[in-house]
Amino acid sequence: MRFLRARFLSNAITVILMGALGSCASGPRSRELAPVPEVGDSMIDATLILIGDAGGAQSGDAVLRAASQRAKRNPERTVVAFLGDLIYEVGMPRVGAPNRSSAEEAVRAQLEVVARSGSRGFVVPGNHDWGGGRADGLHRIMRLQSFIDEADVPGVVYAPRNGCPGPAYLDVGEHLRVIGIDTHWWLADVEQLVSEEICPLRDLSFVQDSIRSLFRSAGEREVVVTAHHPLDSYGPHGGYFTLKQHVFPLTKIADWLWVPLPIVGSVYPLLRRSGVAEQDLSSSRYRLLIEGMEQTLREFQPLAYAGGHEHSLQVLSGEIVRYNIVSGAGFDDHTQPVGWKDETLFAASASGFVVIDFLKDGRERLAVVTVGEGTREVHSMWLD
């Protein structure tokens, strides 16, 4: 028992020190100090705007308004990819439920990005859209689908449909194919909820084969895979917690509860790192998602895999996927801490979105746009 207590104390101290070392990384950090120049609209073949986790947005939200303004630059060649969690916390309620109106408002606010700009939209679901683990998750995802269909915003595609895993795809211009996947299938027992009549081809090995087919038919187009759950991250789902969270854990309950509990406060981060939370990258189910997707994509090495889930903005280098993008800060002042690791090219705990411009000459320019005291590009780079 004494050994176990000593080992726990050692682990807790290690995690606290890791939090302390990374606690300064929540501000914007970039490996490339000099921004690359913006390009003229006439040079752009396609633009992909990546924005996720806007499930608490209201009409007129600053982040969504900025995304719409960005899409207006070249609307006929722009697609806005919504990376899941369109509704917090438990998906679309029944008509007449107390929280139905706020859920509808959040979805409308996101659809307005497309409606006001005249661009196109590509919507994939997230775990909160599935009800956050509730037994009636399929009903909630179908209500979301019906609401988007009935909103009838030109150019908006909700996919995969009917609670199926996908994949679905959308071609934009001559240089871009966007693939959408419902990654909640990999983390939850969704197969038990969705009948074979609705999703006859729902075996995950078939999903993998279908993704491969979409890559093979993409021709010379670059491919960006969009989903809710990222393959790499250093936010809370990826095991990062700040020194404040370790030492003053009660501030999560109330901002004024600055009661120092350094060892007790590390219990929660330690548990999260051990994989007890299904939605964390350390869980066994999430590991299967990462391994399964990497196995699927290894042959093709796509340009990028983009997810939300973490309420931060991250650009990370990859091997199987050339760039892992996290864009889950889709409405104003809804952020979480983010750390920095070897793969990180950019990281910020800030509201905003990521833009990739696909140029007619074959180059790709990535930009991270934050919205706070004004809207600005805080990071830009050419993608290799």
BELBELPE-V458914 format. One record per pair of residues at least 24 apart in sequence whose ideal C-beta (glycine too) atoms are under 6 Angstrom apart, sorted by the first residue. I is the first residue (numbers start at 0). J is the second residue. D is the distance in Angstrom with one decimal. If there is no record, write none. Layout:
i={I | I}
j={J | J}
d={D | D}
//
This chain:
i={11 | 11 | 14 | 14 | 14 | 15 | 15 | 18 | 18 | 18 | 18 | 19 | 21 | 22 | 22 | 24 | 24 | 25 | 25 | 25 | 27 | 27 | 28 | 28 | 29 | 29 | 30 | 31 | 34 | 35 | 35 | 40 | 40 | 42 | 43 | 43 | 44 | 44 | 44 | 44 | 44 | 45 | 45 | 45 | 45 | 45 | 45 | 46 | 46 | 46 | 46 | 47 | 47 | 48 | 48 | 48 | 49 | 49 | 49 | 49 | 50 | 50 | 50 | 51 | 51 | 51 | 51 | 51 | 51 | 52 | 52 | 52 | 52 | 52 | 53 | 53 | 53 | 54 | 54 | 54 | 54 | 54 | 54 | 55 | 55 | 56 | 56 | 56 | 57 | 57 | 58 | 60 | 60 | 60 | 61 | 61 | 62 | 62 | 62 | 62 | 62 | 63 | 63 | 65 | 65 | 66 | 66 | 67 | 67 | 67 | 70 | 70 | 71 | 74 | 74 | 74 | 76 | 77 | 78 | 78 | 78 | 79 | 79 | 79 | 79 | 80 | 80 | 81 | 81 | 82 | 82 | 82 | 83 | 83 | 83 | 83 | 83 | 84 | 84 | 85 | 85 | 86 | 87 | 88 | 88 | 89 | 89 | 89 | 90 | 90 | 90 | 91 | 91 | 91 | 110 | 110 | 113 | 113 | 113 | 114 | 119 | 120 | 121 | 121 | 121 | 122 | 123 | 123 | 123 | 124 | 125 | 126 | 129 | 137 | 137 | 137 | 161 | 162 | 163 | 164 | 166 | 166 | 166 | 168 | 174 | 174 | 175 | 175 | 175 | 176 | 176 | 176 | 177 | 177 | 178 | 178 | 179 | 180 | 182 | 182 | 182 | 185 | 186 | 186 | 207 | 210 | 214 | 221 | 222 | 223 | 223 | 224 | 224 | 225 | 226 | 227 | 227 | 227 | 228 | 228 | 229 | 229 | 229 | 230 | 230 | 230 | 230 | 231 | 231 | 232 | 232 | 233 | 233 | 234 | 234 | 234 | 234 | 235 | 236 | 236 | 236 | 236 | 237 | 238 | 239 | 240 | 241 | 293 | 296 | 310 | 310 | 311 | 311 | 311 | 312 | 312 | 312 | 313 | 314 | 314 | 315 | 315 | 316 | 316 | 324 | 326 | 326 | 345}
j={262 | 265 | 265 | 268 | 269 | 245 | 265 | 240 | 241 | 242 | 245 | 242 | 338 | 241 | 242 | 338 | 339 | 336 | 337 | 348 | 347 | 377 | 339 | 346 | 345 | 378 | 344 | 380 | 379 | 379 | 381 | 72 | 73 | 358 | 73 | 356 | 172 | 173 | 174 | 357 | 359 | 76 | 171 | 172 | 174 | 175 | 357 | 73 | 76 | 77 | 356 | 78 | 355 | 79 | 352 | 354 | 80 | 305 | 326 | 353 | 326 | 329 | 352 | 82 | 83 | 307 | 326 | 327 | 329 | 84 | 307 | 310 | 327 | 329 | 109 | 329 | 330 | 84 | 85 | 86 | 87 | 105 | 127 | 87 | 330 | 105 | 108 | 330 | 104 | 108 | 108 | 108 | 330 | 331 | 331 | 370 | 329 | 330 | 331 | 350 | 370 | 108 | 112 | 370 | 374 | 112 | 352 | 112 | 115 | 116 | 116 | 118 | 116 | 116 | 117 | 118 | 172 | 118 | 119 | 121 | 171 | 112 | 113 | 118 | 120 | 121 | 225 | 109 | 122 | 227 | 306 | 307 | 123 | 124 | 125 | 227 | 307 | 125 | 127 | 109 | 128 | 128 | 127 | 127 | 131 | 130 | 131 | 133 | 128 | 130 | 139 | 139 | 142 | 143 | 150 | 152 | 152 | 154 | 155 | 152 | 154 | 155 | 156 | 169 | 177 | 157 | 179 | 225 | 226 | 181 | 227 | 183 | 183 | 162 | 192 | 193 | 197 | 193 | 198 | 206 | 209 | 210 | 213 | 213 | 220 | 357 | 220 | 221 | 357 | 217 | 220 | 222 | 223 | 225 | 213 | 224 | 225 | 226 | 226 | 227 | 228 | 288 | 277 | 284 | 295 | 295 | 299 | 302 | 301 | 302 | 303 | 301 | 304 | 305 | 306 | 306 | 307 | 308 | 306 | 308 | 306 | 308 | 325 | 289 | 292 | 304 | 323 | 315 | 323 | 309 | 325 | 338 | 340 | 309 | 311 | 335 | 337 | 335 | 279 | 280 | 308 | 309 | 280 | 272 | 338 | 268 | 336 | 319 | 320 | 334 | 335 | 335 | 337 | 348 | 347 | 351 | 367 | 346 | 344 | 345 | 342 | 343 | 342 | 344 | 353 | 352 | 353 | 378}
d={5.3 | 4.1 | 5.2 | 5.5 | 5.8 | 4.7 | 5.6 | 5.3 | 5.5 | 4.7 | 4.8 | 4.5 | 3.9 | 4.5 | 4.3 | 4.8 | 4.0 | 4.7 | 5.9 | 4.0 | 3.9 | 5.0 | 5.9 | 5.5 | 4.7 | 4.8 | 5.2 | 5.3 | 4.5 | 4.9 | 5.7 | 5.7 | 5.0 | 5.3 | 5.7 | 5.0 | 4.0 | 5.5 | 4.8 | 5.2 | 4.6 | 5.3 | 4.2 | 3.4 | 5.7 | 4.2 | 4.3 | 5.6 | 6.0 | 4.2 | 5.2 | 5.8 | 4.7 | 4.5 | 5.9 | 5.3 | 5.3 | 4.8 | 4.3 | 4.4 | 5.9 | 4.5 | 4.1 | 3.0 | 5.9 | 2.4 | 5.4 | 4.3 | 5.3 | 4.4 | 4.5 | 5.9 | 4.0 | 5.1 | 5.3 | 3.3 | 4.5 | 4.6 | 5.5 | 4.7 | 3.8 | 5.5 | 5.9 | 5.0 | 5.8 | 5.1 | 4.2 | 3.8 | 5.9 | 6.0 | 5.1 | 5.6 | 4.9 | 5.5 | 4.6 | 5.0 | 5.9 | 5.3 | 5.4 | 5.0 | 4.7 | 5.6 | 5.2 | 4.9 | 4.4 | 5.0 | 5.4 | 4.5 | 4.7 | 4.7 | 3.6 | 4.0 | 4.6 | 5.1 | 3.9 | 4.4 | 5.5 | 4.1 | 4.5 | 5.5 | 5.0 | 5.5 | 5.8 | 5.8 | 4.9 | 4.8 | 4.7 | 5.9 | 4.6 | 5.7 | 5.9 | 3.7 | 5.4 | 5.4 | 2.5 | 3.0 | 5.4 | 3.6 | 4.5 | 5.9 | 5.8 | 5.9 | 5.6 | 5.9 | 5.7 | 5.0 | 4.9 | 5.9 | 5.0 | 4.4 | 3.2 | 5.2 | 3.9 | 4.3 | 5.6 | 4.8 | 5.6 | 5.8 | 5.5 | 5.0 | 3.9 | 4.1 | 5.3 | 5.2 | 5.7 | 4.6 | 4.4 | 5.7 | 6.0 | 5.6 | 3.7 | 5.2 | 5.0 | 5.0 | 4.4 | 6.0 | 5.2 | 4.7 | 4.1 | 4.9 | 5.5 | 5.0 | 5.9 | 5.2 | 5.8 | 4.3 | 5.8 | 6.0 | 4.9 | 4.5 | 4.4 | 4.9 | 5.5 | 5.9 | 5.5 | 4.9 | 5.1 | 4.5 | 4.4 | 5.6 | 4.2 | 3.9 | 5.7 | 4.8 | 4.4 | 5.3 | 4.4 | 4.4 | 4.4 | 5.8 | 4.7 | 5.9 | 4.6 | 5.1 | 5.3 | 5.9 | 5.5 | 5.7 | 5.4 | 5.3 | 3.4 | 5.8 | 4.9 | 5.4 | 5.9 | 5.3 | 5.5 | 5.2 | 4.2 | 5.0 | 5.3 | 4.3 | 5.0 | 3.5 | 5.1 | 5.6 | 4.9 | 5.6 | 5.0 | 5.8 | 5.8 | 5.5 | 5.0 | 4.8 | 3.7 | 4.2 | 4.7 | 4.8 | 6.0 | 5.1 | 4.2 | 5.8 | 3.9 | 5.2 | 4.8 | 5.7 | 5.4 | 4.9 | 4.6 | 4.3 | 4.3 | 5.5 | 5.1 | 5.8 | 5.5 | 5.5 | 4.4 | 4.4}
//
